[in-house]
Structures are given as C-alpha cells and as structure tokens.
C-alpha cells in the first residue's frame, strides 16, 4: 500500500470513528476485597456495550472507594438496567452512576 493510500485510509478511519468511548463511574456498596472486585468485573465485562479495549476488559474496580469505572463502546449506549442487574447478581448494591467527561470530571447521568 502506498503512502497516499495509507493517508486516505487513516483519514477515513478518523472521520468515521467516534472520538472516544464514554466512560461511567458507578458507586457500588459491598465491594470490600479483591475477590469482590474480580466477581463484579467479570460479570460487567460480559455486557455487550462494554468496550473491552479499555481498562481490564472494559472495567476498572477500585476496592478502597467502592467504585467501578466502565468503558462503553462508541457505537453503543449504556444499558443501566443490565449494568445494575449484572452488579446485583453478584450480591452487590449499585448506588449512583455518573458519566465521565473527556476531562475526567463526573457529570450526573440522565438516561
């Protein structure tokens, strides 16, 4: 492939791909150890809207803060019911959810 073709292909990829996936933070009561975090991450990472290319299969669990950060695929929307259901199925209690801005600030999530 020549340089010109590579540049055109890169340009097309850039304009047809959204700039970033959306990230969300969920406060989850009951996550108190690494075993807890593994269980939550495993269940949540299986959801179809999770972008598994970020974090650890799309999920980052912070035991100390009882927070779960997820990456949502750019071509998908978050399904709050499925997300909370996956967390609850492990015996944990999702409390709040926020969307992260590109600057890393938490913004109240409104479905």
C-alpha positions as CSV (number, residue, x, y, z in Angstrom):
1,X,0.0,0.0,0.0
2,X,1.4,3.4,-1.0
3,X,1.7,6.3,1.4
4,X,-1.2,8.2,-0.3
5,X,-3.5,5.1,0.2
6,X,-2.4,4.9,3.9
7,X,-3.2,8.5,4.5
8,X,-6.6,8.2,2.9
9,X,-7.3,5.1,4.9
10,X,-6.3,6.8,8.1
11,X,-8.4,9.9,7.3
12,X,-11.5,7.7,6.7
13,X,-10.9,5.9,9.9
14,X,-10.6,9.1,11.8
15,X,-13.8,10.7,10.4
16,X,-16.0,7.6,10.7
17,X,-14.9,6.5,14.2
18,X,-16.2,8.5,17.2
19,X,-13.5,10.3,19.1
20,X,-13.8,8.2,22.3
21,X,-15.9,5.8,24.2
22,X,-18.0,7.0,27.0
23,X,-16.8,6.1,30.5
24,X,-19.1,5.8,33.5
25,X,-18.4,5.5,37.2
26,X,-20.7,3.5,39.5
27,X,-20.7,3.7,43.3
28,X,-21.2,0.1,44.5
29,X,-21.8,-0.8,48.1
30,X,-20.3,-4.1,49.3
31,X,-17.1,-4.3,47.3
32,X,-14.6,-4.8,50.1
33,X,-11.9,-7.1,48.7
34,X,-10.1,-8.1,45.5
35,X,-12.3,-11.2,45.3
36,X,-15.3,-9.0,45.2
37,X,-13.8,-6.8,42.6
38,X,-13.0,-9.8,40.4
39,X,-16.6,-11.0,40.5
40,X,-18.0,-7.6,39.6
41,X,-15.6,-7.1,36.8
42,X,-16.2,-10.5,35.3
43,X,-20.0,-10.0,35.2
44,X,-19.9,-6.5,33.9
45,X,-17.3,-7.1,31.3
46,X,-19.6,-9.6,29.6
47,X,-22.2,-6.9,28.8
48,X,-22.5,-6.3,25.1
49,X,-22.0,-2.5,25.3
50,X,-18.7,-2.7,27.3
51,X,-15.6,-1.5,25.4
52,X,-13.1,-4.3,26.3
53,X,-10.2,-2.5,24.8
54,X,-10.0,-0.1,27.8
55,X,-9.1,-0.9,31.4
56,X,-9.2,-4.6,32.2
57,X,-11.8,-5.9,29.7
58,X,-13.6,-2.6,29.9
59,X,-13.9,-2.5,33.7
60,X,-11.8,-0.9,36.5
61,X,-12.8,-1.6,40.1
62,X,-11.4,0.5,43.0
63,X,-12.0,-1.5,46.2
64,X,-10.9,1.3,48.5
65,X,-13.5,3.7,47.1
66,X,-16.1,1.0,46.2
67,X,-16.2,2.5,42.6
68,X,-16.5,0.7,39.3
69,X,-15.5,2.5,36.1
70,X,-16.7,1.1,32.8
71,X,-15.9,2.0,29.2
72,X,-18.9,1.9,26.8
73,X,-18.3,1.1,23.1
74,X,-18.5,4.2,20.9
75,X,-21.2,2.5,18.8
76,X,-23.3,1.5,21.8
77,X,-25.4,3.1,24.6
78,X,-25.2,2.2,28.2
79,X,-28.0,-0.1,29.4
80,X,-28.3,1.0,33.1
81,X,-30.8,-1.8,33.9
82,X,-28.5,-4.5,32.5
83,X,-25.4,-2.9,34.2
84,X,-27.1,-2.7,37.6
85,X,-28.5,-6.2,37.2
86,X,-25.1,-7.6,36.5
87,X,-23.7,-5.9,39.6
88,X,-26.7,-7.0,41.8
89,X,-26.4,-10.6,40.5
90,X,-23.1,-10.8,42.4
91,X,-24.8,-9.6,45.6
92,X,-23.6,-6.0,45.4
93,X,-25.6,-2.8,45.6
94,X,-25.1,-0.2,42.8
95,X,-26.0,3.2,44.3
96,X,-25.1,6.0,41.9
97,X,-23.9,6.4,38.3
98,X,-22.0,9.3,36.7
99,X,-20.7,9.9,33.2
100,X,-17.1,10.9,32.9
101,X,-16.3,13.9,30.7
102,X,-13.2,14.0,28.5
103,X,-11.5,16.0,31.3
104,X,-12.3,13.2,33.8
105,X,-15.0,15.2,35.7
106,X,-18.1,13.3,36.9
107,X,-21.4,14.5,35.5
108,X,-24.8,13.3,36.7
109,X,-26.1,10.6,34.4
110,X,-29.6,11.1,32.9
111,X,-30.8,8.2,30.7
